[in-house]
Amino acid sequence: MENIFRFFTTHLSLTPGRPASAEASVFVHSYAELNIKNLEWEEVLIRRNKYPEFHLYGLRGLPEAGKEMILSEHTGTAILFEEHHRRIHLYISERSYIQVIDLIRDLFIRLEEYRGTLVLHASAASDGEKIIAVVGRKGAGKSTFLLELLVDHQYKFVSGDKLFLRINDGEIQAYGWPDYPSLGFGTILKYPRLAEMLKAEGYELDPAKPEAKILFSPHLLEKVFDFQFIAGPMPLQAVLLPDVLASEETGVIQESDPRLVTEHVEITANNPLNGWNHFIKPASSDVMLPKIQQLSDALSTCRMVSVRGKGILDSELLSRITDSSARALV
């Protein structure tokens, strides 16, 4: 469990001892101790992903009323949910790392949604006072511009894939979230030391496939670039909407339509795979939609810009992005 705790300590604090109250108590056992009675099983898909180690599935059984078991033999993991007692029993092996992280992330996000938090599919960095979010479709260049901010402008790492947002008095406060960065070969090869370290870890990088991507630990990025993690909360200063095109010079233009951002808000209740467990029922869309409207209204307090071109973010362009008075297409 040490490596799992380390994964979350980039953004969360771990305090020894048992709190007076908790949303769940988790007990950890060896997978070898698992003793399953005869159960009727049904197949369940936990997480769909093109990367095999992140594609999670298993069997679901109901040992008795108020209990639910998930068995994933391919990862040597079993999860017993005891809803009435708010307890979770984990039976883990050396292959359980990703699945346990995914479970904790899933439970945490469900709780955050009940607290009014929105989850934005975005990478993000901070200058120490405010946060810049990079929002867009897959392959648009979120990680490319994130690394530009981290490496060339000494910003601090906030998040590589998801950003938590809360609206307080009309202002958007952003929080980081621990995750695995996904970088394309083309982006990786721009940074020789990163490419060398990934090759040493056994990754194969093919320059002929710049669009191909790999997932790896955020601690590897920390080791390569010696940047700092910062969790927040901090005000959201700007939103970058990237479109990386190798043939064009990089330029920016101000946007005003909040839907360019709100369409990337992820709601657990809308995820068709959310029913893989029932320990914490997802907040309904009826609960979440007013929060999205609040975000839409509050986006007027921060700058939204489309960034189109090669993915090179020099100081002049960064100034245009963070300067609310800059409106011209570069």
Solvent accessible surface area in square Angstrom, and as a share of the most:
residue,aa,sasa,rsa
1,M,71,0.31
2,E,141,0.63
3,N,103,0.53
4,I,8,0.04
5,F,96,0.40
6,R,130,0.47
7,F,2,0.01
8,F,7,0.03
9,T,67,0.39
10,T,21,0.12
11,H,19,0.09
12,L,51,0.25
13,S,107,0.69
14,L,92,0.46
15,T,118,0.68
16,P,127,0.80
17,G,71,0.69
18,R,203,0.74
19,P,86,0.54
20,A,119,0.92
21,S,96,0.62
22,A,58,0.45
23,E,86,0.39
24,A,28,0.22
25,S,44,0.29
26,V,74,0.42
27,F,68,0.28
28,V,66,0.38
29,H,51,0.23
30,S,51,0.33
31,Y,55,0.21
32,A,98,0.76
33,E,111,0.50
34,L,34,0.17
35,N,136,0.70
36,I,61,0.31
37,K,168,0.71
38,N,159,0.81
39,L,38,0.19
40,E,166,0.74
41,W,80,0.28
42,E,87,0.39
43,E,153,0.69
44,V,16,0.09
45,L,49,0.24
46,I,10,0.05
47,R,67,0.25
48,R,153,0.56
49,N,37,0.19
50,K,156,0.66
51,Y,32,0.12
52,P,113,0.71
53,E,93,0.42
54,F,9,0.04
55,H,57,0.25
56,L,2,0.01
57,Y,95,0.36
58,G,10,0.09
59,L,54,0.27
60,R,40,0.15
61,G,1,0.01
62,L,122,0.61
63,P,51,0.32
64,E,103,0.46
65,A,95,0.74
66,G,23,0.23
67,K,52,0.22
68,E,14,0.06
69,M,13,0.06
70,I,1,0.00
71,L,12,0.06
72,S,0,0.00
73,E,112,0.50
74,H,66,0.29
75,T,14,0.08
76,G,0,0.00
77,T,1,0.01
78,A,0,0.00
79,I,1,0.01
80,L,24,0.12
81,F,3,0.01
82,E,10,0.04
83,E,75,0.34
84,H,137,0.61
85,H,111,0.49
86,R,78,0.29
87,R,84,0.31
88,I,0,0.00
89,H,32,0.14
90,L,1,0.01
91,Y,34,0.13
92,I,30,0.15
93,S,38,0.25
94,E,176,0.79
95,R,138,0.51
96,S,1,0.01
97,Y,70,0.26
98,I,27,0.14
99,Q,5,0.02
100,V,1,0.00
101,I,7,0.04
102,D,18,0.09
103,L,3,0.01
104,I,51,0.26
105,R,21,0.08
106,D,29,0.15
107,L,17,0.08
108,F,56,0.23
109,I,22,0.11
110,R,1,0.00
111,L,33,0.16
112,E,10,0.05
113,E,1,0.01
114,Y,115,0.44
115,R,133,0.48
116,G,14,0.14
117,T,0,0.00
118,L,1,0.00
119,V,3,0.02
120,L,0,0.00
121,H,31,0.14
122,A,0,0.00
123,S,0,0.00
124,A,0,0.00
125,A,0,0.00
126,S,0,0.00
127,D,69,0.36
128,G,32,0.30
129,E,130,0.58
130,K,86,0.37
131,I,0,0.00
132,I,0,0.00
133,A,0,0.00
134,V,0,0.00
135,V,0,0.00
136,G,8,0.07
137,R,139,0.51
138,K,170,0.72
139,G,51,0.49
140,A,1,0.01
141,G,10,0.10
142,K,22,0.09
143,S,18,0.11
144,T,15,0.09
145,F,0,0.00
146,L,4,0.02
147,L,1,0.01
148,E,7,0.03
149,L,0,0.00
150,L,7,0.03
151,V,42,0.24
152,D,75,0.39
153,H,32,0.14
154,Q,137,0.61
155,Y,20,0.08
156,K,55,0.23
157,F,2,0.01
158,V,0,0.00
159,S,0,0.00
160,G,10,0.09
161,D,41,0.21
162,K,30,0.13
163,L,0,0.00
164,F,8,0.03
165,L,0,0.00
166,R,68,0.25
167,I,38,0.19
168,N,75,0.39
169,D,157,0.81
170,G,38,0.36
171,E,75,0.34
172,I,2,0.01
173,Q,28,0.12
174,A,0,0.00
175,Y,49,0.19
176,G,7,0.07
177,W,2,0.01
178,P,2,0.01
179,D,4,0.02
180,Y,32,0.12
181,P,3,0.02
182,S,30,0.20
183,L,2,0.01
184,G,8,0.08
185,F,18,0.07
186,G,27,0.26
187,T,16,0.09
188,I,0,0.00
189,L,62,0.31
190,K,91,0.39
191,Y,23,0.09
192,P,91,0.57
193,R,125,0.46
194,L,0,0.00
195,A,6,0.05
196,E,113,0.51
197,M,38,0.17
198,L,0,0.00
199,K,112,0.47
200,A,90,0.70
201,E,116,0.52
202,G,60,0.58
203,Y,71,0.27
204,E,154,0.69
205,L,20,0.10
206,D,55,0.28
207,P,98,0.62
208,A,87,0.67
209,K,108,0.46
210,P,71,0.45
211,E,130,0.58
212,A,31,0.24
213,K,65,0.27
214,I,20,0.10
215,L,20,0.10
216,F,5,0.02
217,S,38,0.25
218,P,3,0.02
219,H,27,0.12
220,L,21,0.11
221,L,1,0.01
222,E,58,0.26
223,K,133,0.56
224,V,10,0.06
225,F,41,0.17
226,D,127,0.66
227,F,19,0.08
228,Q,114,0.51
229,F,37,0.15
230,I,39,0.20
231,A,31,0.24
232,G,28,0.27
233,P,74,0.47
234,M,19,0.08
235,P,36,0.23
236,L,9,0.05
237,Q,43,0.19
238,A,0,0.00
239,V,0,0.00
240,L,0,0.00
241,L,21,0.11
242,P,10,0.06
243,D,39,0.20
244,V,49,0.28
245,L,55,0.27
246,A,92,0.71
247,S,104,0.67
248,E,66,0.30
249,E,139,0.63
250,T,16,0.09
251,G,4,0.04
252,V,1,0.01
253,I,71,0.36
254,Q,55,0.24
255,E,48,0.22
256,S,98,0.63
257,D,49,0.25
258,P,35,0.22
259,R,169,0.62
260,L,61,0.30
261,V,0,0.00
262,T,19,0.11
263,E,119,0.54
264,H,33,0.15
265,V,19,0.11
266,E,63,0.28
267,I,14,0.07
268,T,17,0.10
269,A,33,0.26
270,N,97,0.49
271,N,70,0.36
272,P,121,0.76
273,L,32,0.16
274,N,33,0.17
275,G,30,0.29
276,W,10,0.04
277,N,1,0.01
278,H,105,0.47
279,F,6,0.02
280,I,14,0.07
281,K,156,0.66
282,P,19,0.12
283,A,1,0.01
284,S,52,0.34
285,S,35,0.23
286,D,117,0.61
287,V,72,0.41
288,M,0,0.00
289,L,97,0.48
290,P,72,0.45
291,K,59,0.25
292,I,28,0.14
293,Q,102,0.45
294,Q,79,0.35
295,L,0,0.00
296,S,26,0.17
297,D,92,0.47
298,A,5,0.04
299,L,2,0.01
300,S,101,0.65
301,T,88,0.51
302,C,15,0.09
303,R,16,0.06
304,M,10,0.04
305,V,0,0.00
306,S,27,0.17
307,V,1,0.00
308,R,116,0.42
309,G,0,0.00
310,K,82,0.35
311,G,0,0.00
312,I,96,0.49
313,L,2,0.01
314,D,71,0.37
315,S,82,0.53
316,E,110,0.49
317,L,11,0.05
318,L,18,0.09
319,S,63,0.41
320,R,70,0.26
321,I,0,0.00
322,T,38,0.22
323,D,61,0.32
324,S,85,0.55
325,S,86,0.56
326,A,17,0.13
327,R,160,0.58
328,A,63,0.49
329,L,124,0.62
330,V,81,0.47
